[in-house]
């Protein structure tokens, strides 16, 4: 953005901060949301019920338990192959992966340089927006890892 409007990055960050503070005022219905070093203009969460009434979105089904498990594994272990996901879950994950791809929460991020060249999966910006994270580093620490560290 800075190069497009021909200003330096520091000045752009100041403008974005000022704009964000302006949008935080009570009489404003918008907010700037940051994720993965990107900025998006969005409706304030407290107005979501009104927006839903206006847009009348299709009723979205919640993610299945299998899809949630698969998504968590991908989020914490990315990039990861389907075989690795299946090994961790102990069951096949084809359908869960297909659902997550359709919803844009995960994407193919290349192929592993090994026999068969399996597809690698990782999370998307849509995943970050869906869960309200600015970047993947905001994922909560796994309890399992905490316990292992405490035992050492």
C-alpha positions in Angstrom: 0.0 0.0 0.0 2.8 2.4 0.9 4.4 2.1 -2.6 1.0 2.6 -4.3 0.3 5.9 -2.5 4.0 6.8 -2.6 4.6 7.2 1.1 7.0 5.4 3.5 5.9 2.4 5.6 6.2 4.3 8.9 3.8 7.0 7.6 1.4 4.4 6.3 1.3 2.6 9.7 0.5 6.0 11.4 -2.3 6.6 9.0 -3.7 3.1 9.6 -3.5 3.6 13.4 -5.3 6.9 13.2 -8.0 5.4 11.0 -8.4 2.5 13.3 -8.8 4.8 16.3 -11.4 6.8 14.4 -13.3 3.7 13.6 -13.3 2.6 17.3 -15.6 5.6 18.2 -19.1 4.6 19.3 -20.8 6.3 16.4 -18.9 4.2 13.8 -20.1 0.9 12.5 -16.8 -0.3 11.1 -13.5 -1.6 12.4 -10.1 -2.3 10.9 -9.1 -6.0 11.4 -5.5 -7.1 11.0 -4.5 -10.7 10.1 -1.3 -12.0 8.6 0.0 -8.4 8.0 -3.1 -7.6 6.0 -5.8 -5.0 6.9 -9.5 -5.5 6.3 -12.4 -3.1 6.8 -15.2 -5.0 8.6 -18.4 -4.4 10.4 -18.1 -4.1 14.2 -19.0 -7.4 15.9 -21.8 -5.8 17.9 -23.7 -5.1 14.6 -23.4 -8.6 13.2 -27.1 -9.4 14.0 -28.2 -6.5 11.8 -25.9 -7.5 9.0 -27.1 -11.1 9.2 -30.7 -9.9 8.8 -29.8 -7.8 5.8 -27.8 -10.5 4.0 -29.9 -13.5 5.1 -26.9 -15.8 4.7 -27.5 -19.5 4.0 -27.6 -21.5 7.2 -24.0 -22.7 7.6 -23.6 -26.0 9.4 -21.0 -26.1 12.1 -17.8 -28.1 11.5 -18.1 -31.8 12.5 -15.9 -33.2 15.2 -13.7 -34.9 12.6 -13.3 -31.6 10.7 -12.4 -29.7 14.0 -9.8 -32.4 14.9 -8.3 -32.3 11.4 -8.2 -28.5 11.4 -6.5 -28.4 14.8 -3.8 -30.9 13.6 -3.2 -28.9 10.4 -3.0 -25.6 12.4 -0.4 -26.9 14.8 1.6 -29.2 12.5 1.5 -27.4 9.2 2.6 -28.1 6.6 1.4 -31.6 6.9 0.3 -34.5 4.7 -3.0 -36.4 4.8 -1.1 -39.6 5.8 0.4 -37.8 8.8 -3.0 -36.4 9.7 -4.6 -39.9 9.5 -1.8 -41.3 11.7 -2.4 -38.7 14.4 -6.2 -39.2 14.3 -6.1 -42.9 13.9 -8.8 -42.8 11.1 -9.0 -41.6 7.6 -9.5 -37.8 7.1 -10.5 -37.6 3.4 -14.0 -36.1 4.1 -12.8 -33.7 6.8 -10.0 -32.4 4.5 -12.5 -32.0 1.7 -14.9 -30.0 3.9 -12.1 -27.8 5.2 -10.9 -27.1 1.6 -14.4 -26.3 0.5 -14.8 -23.8 3.3 -11.5 -22.2 2.5 -10.1 -22.9 6.0 -7.1 -24.9 4.6 -5.3 -25.0 1.3 -2.7 -27.1 -0.5 0.7 -25.6 0.1 2.9 -27.8 -2.1 4.1 -31.3 -2.2 6.5 -33.3 0.0 9.7 -34.2 -1.9 9.3 -38.0 -1.3 7.8 -41.1 -2.9 4.4 -40.3 -4.3 4.9 -36.6 -3.7 2.0 -36.3 -1.2 0.1 -32.9 -0.9 1.0 -30.7 2.0 -1.8 -28.8 3.8 -1.8 -25.5 5.7 -4.3 -23.1 7.1 -5.5 -20.0 5.2 -6.2 -16.3 6.0 -9.9 -17.4 6.1 -8.9 -19.7 9.0 -7.4 -16.7 10.8 -10.5 -14.6 10.2 -12.8 -17.4 11.2 -11.1 -17.8 14.6 -10.1 -14.1 15.1 -6.4 -14.5 15.0 -4.0 -11.9 13.6 -1.5 -14.6 12.7 -0.8 -18.3 13.3 1.5 -17.4 16.3 -1.7 -16.5 18.3 -2.8 -20.1 18.5 -3.1 -21.2 22.1 -0.2 -23.3 23.4 -1.1 -27.0 23.5 -1.7 -28.4 27.0 0.0 -31.6 26.0 3.2 -29.7 25.2 3.1 -27.9 28.5 2.9 -31.2 30.4 5.9 -32.6 28.5 7.9 -29.5 29.3 7.0 -29.6 33.0 8.1 -33.3 33.2 11.5 -32.5 31.9 
